[in-house]
Amino acid sequence: MMKQIDNKLLISKIRSIVKTDEFIALHEPVFMGNEKKYVNECIDTGWVSSVGKFVNQFEEQLADFVGAKRAVAVVNGTAALHIGLKIAGVNVNDEVLIPSLTFIATANAVTYCGATPHFVDIEFKTLGIDPEQLDKYLSEISHLKDGSCINKNTGKRISAIVPMHTFGHPVDLDKLIEVTEKYNITIVEDAAESLGSYYKGKHTGNFGKVSAFSFNGNKVITTGGGGAIVTNDEKLADFAKHITTTAKIPHAWEFVHDDIGYNYRMPNINAALGCAQLEQLPLFLEQKRKLSEAYSIELENVSGIKFFTEPHNSKSNYWLNTIIIEEDYLAERDNLLKDLNDAGIMARPIWKLMHKLPMYMHCPSMKLDNSINLEKRVINIPSGAKLGGQS
Ligand SMILES: *Cc1c(COP(=O)(O)O)cnc(C)c1O
């Protein structure tokens, strides 16, 4: 027999936490600091575009916060992933392991490199790639040839893997690193959702050869639109900067380019917004943590749902707060989504799995039981920093 979730109770609990009767968005940006000052400075001086001090400042301050050697600011997180994969050594005709449970950018960035996404399953405790299932799978379908991991079924090289830290919760990185070293597969982290998230005390984005961050309007901090390639390898960072700025050789007036570059640099006016946002990041993280703690306590007694909390050994930014519907209550999902949204509480299900989309349904894939199970059960609820500042 299907059981019912008490939607009214859930709505009243959420309202009591956020302390407002108004419409609540899923993740509203907050501009309480120097945003106008820095953006106005760009307009007043005319430095809005490709040159200006805020880009360098943003890159330095971001690298500093993440604890990495370098950051290269680009137009969005998707571009950061694209270039991250490319400079990590992903070539045309390679395969790249990615979770099926991710935002479309992860799969598209692989495709932009001329490579094929190869889908792997996730584990329930992190919502990210499951290293144990991965190890077992690779032992069955791959072999090492001249130091490269080759997919025995397709004959293609599996050059990289992209752990994505779902909703800010870090993947089990130690175990993942162990497995990838065994098969000689390069890690490129999709850290788009995990600015301010730590695995065993170290900031996400420091575990792969390269990582990608996003500063879209709905992320933890925003530059309007934006992203960054982060790495601890100085040479790779220099190369990333070079090819994201049209591969132009520095010169006072000549236009000479020595590679097929990309026009992916972040404009100064966006970086200005980003510098102001970075100043408030510690506060945002504190407020977001308060909000998730309140959810965790208040939602404990609502039957049929579980509030998802950070994995053991990790500190999550709780980018998007997540409730998971228990299996006996699954028929209630759409009702719950409708009632929440009708009550002015924005809620949405997780992304449709990548391997079900028309352009990716023929890609290689392992069994995706956990992803398929979770796809039906996850609901994200309002998560903006401001909501945690009310209590
Ligand atoms: C936001 C996001 C990106 C990058 O998105 P952009 O909108 O291009 O900045 C990449 N991967 C994941 C998982 C994301 O959530």
PDBQT file of the ligand as one rigid body, heavy atoms in Angstrom, charges set to zero:
ROOT
HETATM    1  C1  LIG A 401      26.497  24.670 -13.020  1.00  0.00    +0.000 C 
HETATM    2  C2  LIG A 401      27.192  23.437 -13.446  1.00  0.00    +0.000 A 
HETATM    3  C3  LIG A 401      28.163  23.440 -14.472  1.00  0.00    +0.000 A 
HETATM    4  C4  LIG A 401      28.560  24.665 -15.239  1.00  0.00    +0.000 C 
HETATM    5  O1  LIG A 401      27.498  25.410 -15.636  1.00  0.00    +0.000 OA
HETATM    6  P1  LIG A 401      27.622  26.843 -16.335  1.00  0.00    +0.000 P 
HETATM    7  O2  LIG A 401      26.199  27.273 -16.359  1.00  0.00    +0.000 OA
HETATM    8  O3  LIG A 401      28.206  26.626 -17.687  1.00  0.00    +0.000 OA
HETATM    9  O4  LIG A 401      28.479  27.748 -15.494  1.00  0.00    +0.000 OA
HETATM   10  C5  LIG A 401      28.820  22.258 -14.742  1.00  0.00    +0.000 A 
HETATM   11  N1  LIG A 401      28.543  21.127 -14.098  1.00  0.00    +0.000 NA
HETATM   12  C6  LIG A 401      27.625  21.076 -13.110  1.00  0.00    +0.000 A 
HETATM   13  C7  LIG A 401      27.400  19.790 -12.404  1.00  0.00    +0.000 C 
HETATM   14  C8  LIG A 401      26.907  22.223 -12.764  1.00  0.00    +0.000 A 
HETATM   15  O5  LIG A 401      25.987  22.162 -11.791  1.00  0.00    +0.000 OA
ENDROOT
TORSDOF 0
